Structure formats: C-alpha cells, structure tokens
Amino acid sequence: MKFSIELSNRDLRFFRDALKKSRDAVGHADESEIIEAVGDVLNEIKNEKPLPDFVAKRIPQLESLIRMLQDDEWQLPKEARERLLAAFIYFADPEDLVPDHIPIIGYIDDIIMIELVVRELQHAREAYDDFCDFRENYNLSSKDKQDKVIRRDRIDKKRQQLHQRMKRRLMKDRRAKKSTALW
C-alpha cells in the first residue's frame, strides 16, 4: 500500500515555525549534546520492534546527515550546519507534534522533517558523497606513500571546490524557486 502526503504552503509553515524554534535553541545548545541526543533517539528507533518501513528507510539518510556534520575534514558550512542542528533538535524532541511514544505514527512528523531537510540539503549531501569518494580513492591510491601535508592540501582543495559547487547549485535553485523554502 502506498500512502502519500502532499504538504501545502500552510502545512510547510508549521515545519518552518518548528525549525525556527529549534534554530533559536541551537544558539543555546552544545553541538555535541545535540548529536548525542539524536544518536540516542536513533538507537531507540532501531531497537523498536516492529520498525515501520517508512521509518527504517530513512535511518541511513539520518546517519549520513550525522556523519556529514561530524566529519572534521568536510567542515560543513556554518549555515548548513545550523540548519541541520535545528532539524536534529526537532527530531530529538520526544514531545513534538506527534509524540514519539505513540506506536507506528509517533515518528511521522519527524520523518517529514527529515525528508524536508534531506531535500533542502540535497546539494550538500551530494557534495559530501563526492568528497567521501574522493578522500577514499585518494587514501587508497597513496596508501604507502602518503605525505600528510600533500594529503591535507588536496583534501582542502577538493572540499573548497565542492563547497563552491554547493553554493552555485543552491543559488541556482533559489533563482529557479526549486527549493522547499523550509528555511
């Protein structure tokens, strides 16, 4: 069975308002505590039996977002970092729109929020995936003869190129009004 939800601009306003409240909280919260709280919620979700497929399907996306945020070599730009942390604050709140303890549907609002954030940060995710591929290939190709300074410089250069690509694509989407305008 397929169940689709179409969000109107009015519906999106709720999620925007919730993210705004979460963004305000980001300034007062410690990043490591936010990430730890999201990790705790994620572990709780993984241990639920039976885990609804619509939730299980998004766990890898959420884990990827966490890795992107924690990767010191990637250095996620500040604006994207704050947006992601705001979404994580919302996700980690057990008493949001639909309380998380309600079986089956408790995570629907969280899943919608994650889905919106994943779409909004599409270019950052694609760039991060390309960065990870580059880094892995570089590390494999120069395994025995790796000069740390050269490696750092090449990784930095690739990261800067990908950050620029992210900005260009985001600006293009904004001009074309392709964004969900979640922020």
C-alpha positions as a printed Julia matrix, in Angstrom:
183×3 Matrix{Float64}:
  0.0    0.0     0.0
  1.25   3.47   -0.81
  0.32   6.43    1.32
  1.28   9.88    0.1
  1.14  13.19    1.89
  1.0   16.43   -0.01
  2.14  19.38    2.06
  0.64  22.74    1.25
  2.41  26.02    1.95
  0.28  26.26    5.09
  1.48  22.8     6.17
  5.07  23.76    5.45
  4.6   26.84    7.64
  4.21  24.55   10.66
  7.54  22.88    9.91
  9.2   26.25    9.24
  7.94  27.57   12.58
  9.12  24.43   14.36
 12.54  24.76   12.74
 12.71  28.44   13.69
 12.13  27.49   17.33
 14.76  24.79   17.01
 17.19  27.22   15.35
 16.75  29.61   18.26
 17.61  26.72   20.57
 20.75  25.87   18.55
 22.4   29.02   19.88
 21.88  27.81   23.44
 22.7   24.14   22.93
 26.0   22.38   22.71
 26.54  20.74   19.31
 27.9   17.53   20.8
 24.85  17.25   23.08
 22.51  17.66   20.1
 24.35  14.97   18.15
 24.36  12.68   21.18
 20.6   13.18   21.66
 19.92  12.38   18.0
 22.11   9.29   18.28
 20.15   8.18   21.35
 16.82   8.64   19.55
 18.18   6.83   16.52
 19.27   3.89   18.69
 15.83   3.81   20.34
 14.18   3.75   16.93
 16.42   0.95   15.67
 15.52  -1.16   18.71
 11.76  -0.81   18.21
 10.07  -3.96   17.0
  8.44  -3.97   14.56
 10.07  -0.93   13.0
  7.79   0.61   10.37
  9.38   0.52    6.89
  8.74   4.23    6.33
 10.96   4.9     9.35
 13.6    2.23    8.57
 14.0    3.61    5.05
 15.12   6.98    6.41
 17.6    5.75    9.01
 20.52   5.65    6.51
 19.68   9.21    5.43
 19.74  10.38    9.02
 23.0    8.54    9.71
 24.53  10.16    6.62
 23.5   13.61    7.84
 25.09  12.9    11.23
 28.34  11.75    9.57
 28.37  14.85    7.37
 28.01  17.07   10.43
 30.71  15.25   12.41
 33.3   14.95    9.63
 36.13  17.33   10.6
 37.7   17.2     7.15
 34.43  18.11    5.43
 33.79  21.23    7.51
 30.12  21.64    6.68
 29.48  25.37    6.11
 28.03  27.25    9.09
 24.6   27.94    7.55
 24.0   24.31    6.58
 25.42  23.19    9.92
 22.95  25.36   11.86
 20.05  24.15    9.73
 20.96  20.55   10.3
 21.37  21.06   14.05
 17.94  22.73   14.18
 16.39  19.74   12.44
 18.19  17.42   14.86
 16.81  19.36   17.85
 13.31  18.89   16.45
 13.94  15.22   15.73
 15.32  14.57   19.23
 12.33  16.19   20.96
 10.07  13.29   22.07
  7.1   15.63   22.62
  6.93  17.34   19.23
  3.77  17.49   17.07
  3.14  13.74   17.29
  4.69  12.35   20.5
  7.29   9.72   19.62
  5.95   7.12   22.06
  2.75   6.6    20.01
  3.23   3.28   18.19
  3.61   3.35   14.4
  2.78   7.05   13.89
  4.93   8.64   16.6
  7.71   9.42   14.16
  5.63  10.66   11.22
  6.31  14.35   11.89
 10.0   13.59   12.49
 10.2   11.66    9.22
  8.52  14.53    7.37
 11.03  16.96    8.89
 13.98  14.74    7.99
 12.63  14.3     4.46
 12.28  18.07    4.07
 15.8   18.65    5.4
 17.25  15.92    3.17
 15.67  17.61    0.15
 16.75  21.06    1.27
 20.35  19.92    1.81
 20.46  17.82   -1.37
 23.43  19.7    -2.81
 25.36  19.48    0.46
 24.69  15.72    0.64
 25.76  15.17   -2.97
 28.91  17.22   -2.44
 29.68  15.32    0.75
 29.23  11.98   -1.01
 31.64  13.17   -3.74
 34.07  14.36   -1.05
 33.98  10.97    0.7
 34.56   9.18   -2.61
 37.49  11.47   -3.43
 39.02  11.02    0.02
 38.61   7.25   -0.04
 40.13   6.97   -3.53
 42.98   9.29   -2.59
 43.72   7.31    0.57
 43.66   4.01   -1.34
 45.84   5.24   -4.2
 48.51   6.75   -1.98
 48.33   4.32    0.94
 52.06   3.65    1.29
 53.5    6.96    0.14
 51.17   9.38    1.85
 52.66  12.76    2.7
 50.39  14.31    5.34
 50.85  17.87    4.09
 50.12  16.98    0.47
 47.12  14.93    1.55
 45.77  17.8     3.66
 46.24  20.26    0.78
 44.5   18.01   -1.75
 41.63  17.27    0.63
 41.29  21.0     1.38
 41.28  21.9    -2.3
 38.62  19.29   -3.11
 36.48  20.4    -0.16
 36.68  24.03   -1.29
 35.69  23.08   -4.84
 32.73  21.08   -3.58
 31.63  23.84   -1.19
 31.67  26.27   -4.12
 29.64  23.83   -6.21
 27.1   23.56   -3.37
 26.73  27.33   -3.26
 26.31  27.64   -7.02
 23.66  24.93   -7.15
 21.81  26.34   -4.16
 21.76  29.82   -5.72
 20.55  28.37   -9.0
 17.73  26.53   -7.18
 16.76  29.67   -5.29
 16.61  31.68   -8.51
 14.5   28.95  -10.12
 12.43  28.65   -6.9
 13.11  24.89   -6.77
 13.75  24.95   -3.04
 11.13  23.89   -0.5
 11.82  27.22    1.19
 11.97  25.43    4.52
 14.37  27.97    5.92
